[in-house]
């Protein structure tokens, strides 16, 4: 699965170029935005909630997420009005990392407001990851898809862009097959995330270069 993402194929975009291209295609009338997220920890500078989480202020991190409710609700109302479905498959390793515990609270909000989210245990896809982990994939309709690129500090650094219609059709079908195997987000959250104590955060250290 996802063979076209193996190796270094695709047009490499900087972070700014990726975001600009994403926004352009997103606004073009597509019917599906599909995401696979595989990494278990990332850095989200610029997110007030993530910064509160990293600072060890868990109650504030959760409050700041809730502060985003109205803006997120507005986004999904607009998406629904345009016929845009947003599906996310979140691959998880248990026990969840502190980052993933934080992200799950963010995803709970998005799930409540209209995003279709399923969770898949990494153990269930071990046969697909013998050579490498699944890529971080974003598919925008039938127009374009991206393999997201991260730097050594796990910050978003750009993407590899793919526009071949056949590759996009195959990837979309592969995504839907995995999505069907995933667990409904609310069930996973109530069982695995709700009972957890606030996470212990280890501040990320700069990568050695």
N, C-alpha and C positions, 0 to 999 in steps of 0.2 A: 504493500500500500504506500501511497505518496511517493512513488519512485521518482517523479520528476523533481522532487526537492533534494534528492541525494546529490552530493557533489556540489559544484559551484555554479550551476546553470541559473539563468535568470538575470535580468538587468538590475544591477546594484544601484540602489538609491540611498542618498544620505537621509538622515532623520527628517530634515526640513522638507526635502523633496518627496519623501514617502508620505508625510502628513498632508502636504499640499495635494498630492495625487489622490490619496485616500478621500480627502474632502471633496475633490472634484467629482470622483466617480460616485461617492455616496449620495451626492446631490443630483445625480443624473437620472433618477427614476428606477433604480434597481429594486428587485423584489426580495432579495435575500442577502443578509450579512451573516456569514458563518465564521466561527472562530474555534480553533483548538488551542488550548493553553496547556503546556506540559511542564514548564519549569516550576520548581517548588519555592523559589525565593527570587524576588526582584527588588530593585530600588525605584521608588516613585517620587523623586524630588519634584516639588511643585504641588503635591497633594497635601493640603493641611492635615487631613486625617492620618495619612501615612507618616508624616513628620511627627505628629503627636504620638503615634504608635512607636516609632523608633526612639522617641525621647522617653518612653516608658510611661506615658500618661494614657492608659487604656480607656478610662471613662471619657476623657476629652476626645480621643480618637473616635469613639462610638458616637459621641454627640455631634462631631463634625460631619460624620457620614450622614447622620439624620438631617443635618442642615441642607444636604444636597437633594432631599426628597423632591421638593417642588420642581427643581431644574430637571431632574431625571424623569419625573412624571411628564413634564412638558415635552421632553425629547420623545418618549414612547408614544404619547398621544399624536405627535406629529408623524412619527414613523408609521403608526397604525393607519392614520389618515392617508398616507401615501402608499399603503399596501406593502410596507417593508417589514419582513419578519427578521428577527435577530435571534440567532441560535448560537449558544456557546456550549462547548464540551470542555469541562475542566477535569484534567487527569490529576489524580491525587495519590500521594504516597502517605501511608499511615505509619506512625502517628503524624499528624499534620505539622508542618513547620510553623513557627510563630508568624511568619509572613502570610502563610496560607490561612491561618486562623483569622488574621485581620481581613484578608481578601474575601473570605467567605461571608463576613458580615456586610461587606460592600456588595457582594453578589446577591445576598438575601434581599437587600433593598431593590436591586435591579430586577430580581425575579418577581417580587411583589408587584412591581410596576409595569411589567410586560415583557421582559426578556425571557426567552425559553432557555433554561439552563439545565443541563444534566451533568452528573459526576460519574467518572469512571475510575475504578481502582487501577493503579499502574500494574498491579499483578495480573490483571486480566488481558493486558496487551504485551506481556513479556515476549510472546512469540513474534510480535511485530518489531521488537526493539533489540533483536540479537546483535545487530551491527551498530545501531545508533538510536537514540530516543526519537520519538515522533517530533516533527518540526512544529514550531509555533506558526500556525497557518491562519490567514485571514482571506476569505473569499467574498468578493463583492459581485453578486449577481453572476452573469455569464461574461462579464467584461474583463475582469482582472482578478488576480489573487497574488498574495504576498507570503513569503517566508520571512518572518520578522527577525532582525539581527540585533543581538545584544553585545555590549562591550564586556570587558573583563570584570567590571563591577556590577554586571547584570542590569545596566541601564539601557533603555532603548536606543539603538544607534542607527536605525534605518531598516531597509528591507530589500529582499530580492523580488523583483516584479515579474510576473508571468502573464501573458495575454493569449496564449494558444488556446483556441476554443475546445479542442479535444482534451487537453490537459485539465482545463477548468471543469469540463463535464465529468471526467474521471474522478478528479479530486472531490467534487461536490457529492458524487455517488459514494465515495469512500467515507467522506465525512458523515453522510446520512446513515450509513451502515454502523459506524461507531456510535453515533448519537443515539441510535435505537437501542444499543446495548447499555447505555448509561442509566443511572438511577436518577429519579426525579430529585431536583435540588432540595426541596423542602424536607423530604424524607431523610436525605443524607445529613442536612444541617441539624435537624432535631436529634438525630442519633449520635453524630460524631462531634458536632461543634457546640451545641447549646450546653452540654454538661461541663465544658472545659473551664478551668480557672484562667484568669488573664495571663497572657503569654509572658515569658521571660525573654526580654529582648537583648540581644548582643549587637552592639552598634557595628555596622559594616566597616571594615578597615580598607584602606585603599589597596588596590591590587599592586603587587610588586612587578615592576617593569624593568 
